[in-house]
Amino acid sequence: MIKLLAIDMDGTLLNEEKHIDTPQKEAVQKTIEAGIKVVLCTGRPLFGVLPVYGELELEKYNLDEYVILNNGCSLRKTTNWELLDNKEITKEDVIYLDKLRKGYNLDLTVSNDNDYFVVGDKANKYTIEDGKLVYVDIKPISLEEATSGKHTFFKSMYLGEEEEIQRFKNDNENLLKDKYDAVLSQIHIFEMLPFGTNKAAALKELAEKLGIEREEIMTIGDGNNDVEMLEFAGIGVAMGNGTESAKKAANYVTDTNENHGVAKAIEKYILSKN
């Protein structure tokens, strides 16, 4: 029996307009009403989740639900948005990652649940567009300021042209794998997470706190950054619009995000069996 449902947001729960369709919202509410914990598990920071989370209208239940943010770097309780756990990118990491991008036309960003910074004077168009998707303006920050110790960063990202991201990834992936959990979350974004950090690791820690076994967990996702949690869960469901890696990692494939694949998966694998 499923006791916890973890759902990715972009490309999964959200439609292409970055909103939650009514069938998806109603399916999530029915899941909670059935006594199952619902955990949004996303690469987004808190400021990119709050406006959309309100569409679920879960505050009426006044229950402790949880969100895993920044691809596993931070965990918050939704009743008061208290930060329960976080993993950090250190100032030494920022120096190393900034040095590594020399010779590549890429932005380096650092962020937490309050701010989204680009290291340097200005952001490229891919960074600006990513900021719009999470409802925030990008703030330039000098390397000196970023490494001053005044800020806590949860993750760092390289953003740029698809070909340049791929060239950087091909050249440096072997160097990075021993220091970070690196994930190509989108064709224009290569993310650097603290070593050992991903959605599955955060989900495992939360499940242990709640006394829930992995066999009692269902996950739904579409992207490369969902692979570990799809493999980890008792039931992993990939979206019909998901990447090949996500589909390969999952037990089942549902419909697309535009065709309410989350709602269909919830009905088939949770509500019909409870």
Residue pairs with C-beta under 8 A, 6 or more apart in sequence:
1 216
1 273
1 274
2 36
2 216
2 217
2 218
2 234
2 235
2 269
2 270
2 273
2 274
3 36
3 37
3 212
3 216
3 217
4 36
4 37
4 38
4 39
4 207
4 210
4 212
4 216
4 217
4 218
5 31
5 36
5 37
5 38
5 39
5 217
5 218
5 219
5 220
5 266
5 270
6 39
6 40
6 41
6 68
6 199
6 203
6 217
6 218
6 219
6 220
6 229
6 233
7 13
7 28
7 38
7 39
7 40
7 41
7 219
7 220
7 221
7 262
8 40
8 41
8 42
8 199
8 219
8 220
8 221
8 222
8 223
8 226
9 40
9 42
9 44
9 49
9 52
10 18
10 42
10 43
10 44
10 133
10 222
10 223
11 222
11 223
11 239
11 241
11 242
11 257
12 220
12 221
12 222
12 226
12 239
12 257
12 261
12 262
13 20
13 24
13 28
13 40
13 220
13 257
13 262
14 20
14 52
14 257
15 21
15 257
15 258
16 257
16 258
18 52
18 133
19 52
19 55
20 52
20 55
20 56
21 260
23 260
23 263
24 260
24 262
24 263
25 55
25 56
25 57
26 263
27 260
27 262
27 263
27 266
27 267
27 271
28 38
28 56
28 58
28 262
28 266
29 56
29 57
29 58
30 266
30 271
31 38
31 266
31 270
31 271
32 38
32 58
32 61
32 63
32 65
33 61
34 270
34 271
34 274
36 270
36 274
37 65
37 66
37 210
37 212
38 58
38 65
39 65
39 66
39 67
39 68
39 203
39 206
40 49
40 53
40 67
40 68
41 67
41 68
41 72
41 199
41 202
41 203
41 219
41 221
41 226
41 229
42 48
42 49
42 67
42 68
42 69
42 71
43 70
43 71
43 185
43 191
43 223
43 225
44 69
44 70
44 134
45 69
45 70
45 74
45 111
45 112
45 113
45 116
45 134
45 154
46 67
46 69
46 74
46 76
46 81
46 113
46 114
47 113
47 114
47 116
47 134
47 135
47 136
48 133
48 134
48 135
48 136
49 67
49 69
50 81
51 135
53 67
53 78
58 65
58 78
62 79
63 79
64 77
64 78
64 79
65 77
65 78
65 79
66 75
66 76
66 77
66 78
66 84
66 206
67 75
67 76
67 78
68 74
68 75
68 199
68 202
68 203
68 206
69 75
69 76
69 113
69 154
70 111
70 112
70 113
70 154
70 155
70 193
71 155
71 183
71 185
71 191
71 193
71 197
71 198
71 199
71 225
72 87
72 193
72 197
72 198
72 199
72 200
72 201
72 202
72 203
73 86
73 87
73 88
73 154
73 155
73 193
73 194
73 197
73 202
74 83
74 85
74 86
74 87
74 112
74 113
74 154
75 83
75 84
75 85
75 86
75 202
75 205
75 206
76 82
76 83
76 84
76 113
77 84
83 113
85 202
85 205
86 152
86 154
87 154
87 193
87 194
87 196
87 197
88 152
88 153
88 154
88 194
89 110
89 153
89 154
89 155
89 156
89 192
89 194
91 146
91 147
91 148
91 149
93 156
93 179
93 180
93 192
93 194
94 110
94 119
94 143
94 146
94 147
94 153
94 156
95 143
95 147
96 179
97 108
97 156
97 158
97 192
98 108
98 119
98 143
100 172
100 175
100 176
101 108
101 158
101 168
104 158
104 160
104 164
104 167
104 168
105 160
105 161
105 164
106 158
106 159
106 160
106 164
106 165
106 168
107 118
107 119
107 120
107 123
107 124
107 126
107 127
107 158
107 159
107 160
108 118
108 119
108 120
108 156
108 157
108 158
109 116
109 117
109 118
109 119
109 123
109 127
109 138
109 156
109 157
109 158
109 159
110 117
110 119
110 141
110 146
110 151
110 153
110 155
110 156
111 117
111 153
111 154
111 155
111 156
111 157
112 151
112 152
112 153
112 154
113 154
115 136
115 139
115 151
116 131
116 134
116 136
116 137
116 138
116 139
117 138
117 139
117 140
117 141
117 146
117 151
118 127
118 138
118 139
118 140
118 141
119 141
119 142
119 143
119 146
120 140
120 142
121 140
122 140
123 131
123 138
123 140
124 159
124 160
126 159
126 160
126 161
126 188
126 189
127 138
127 159
128 138
130 159
130 188
130 189
131 137
131 138
145 151
146 153
155 191
155 192
155 193
155 194
156 191
156 192
157 189
157 190
157 191
157 192
158 165
158 168
158 189
158 190
158 191
158 192
159 165
159 188
159 189
159 190
160 168
160 188
161 188
162 187
162 188
165 184
165 187
165 188
165 189
165 190
168 190
169 182
169 184
169 190
173 182
176 182
176 192
178 195
179 195
180 192
180 193
180 194
180 195
181 192
181 193
181 194
181 195
181 196
181 197
181 198
182 190
182 191
182 192
182 193
183 190
183 191
183 193
183 198
183 224
183 225
184 190
184 191
184 224
185 191
185 223
185 224
185 225
186 223
191 225
198 225
198 228
198 229
199 221
199 225
199 226
199 228
199 229
200 228
200 229
200 231
200 232
201 228
203 217
203 219
203 229
203 232
203 233
204 214
204 232
207 213
207 214
207 216
207 217
213 234
214 232
214 233
214 234
215 234
216 234
217 232
217 233
217 234
217 235
218 233
218 234
218 235
218 236
218 237
218 265
218 269
218 270
219 226
219 229
219 230
219 232
219 233
219 235
219 236
219 237
220 237
220 238
220 239
220 254
220 261
220 262
220 265
221 229
221 230
221 236
221 237
221 238
221 239
221 242
221 246
222 238
222 239
222 241
222 242
222 243
222 246
222 257
223 242
223 243
223 246
224 243
224 245
224 246
226 238
226 242
226 246
226 249
227 245
227 246
227 249
228 249
229 236
230 236
230 237
230 238
230 246
230 249
230 250
231 249
235 251
235 252
235 269
236 249
236 250
236 251
236 252
237 250
237 251
237 252
237 253
237 254
237 265
237 269
238 246
238 247
238 249
238 250
238 252
238 253
238 254
239 246
239 253
239 254
239 255
239 256
239 257
239 261
239 262
240 253
240 254
240 255
240 256
240 259
240 261
241 256
241 257
241 258
241 261
242 250
242 253
247 253
252 265
252 269
254 261
254 262
254 264
254 265
254 268
255 261
255 264
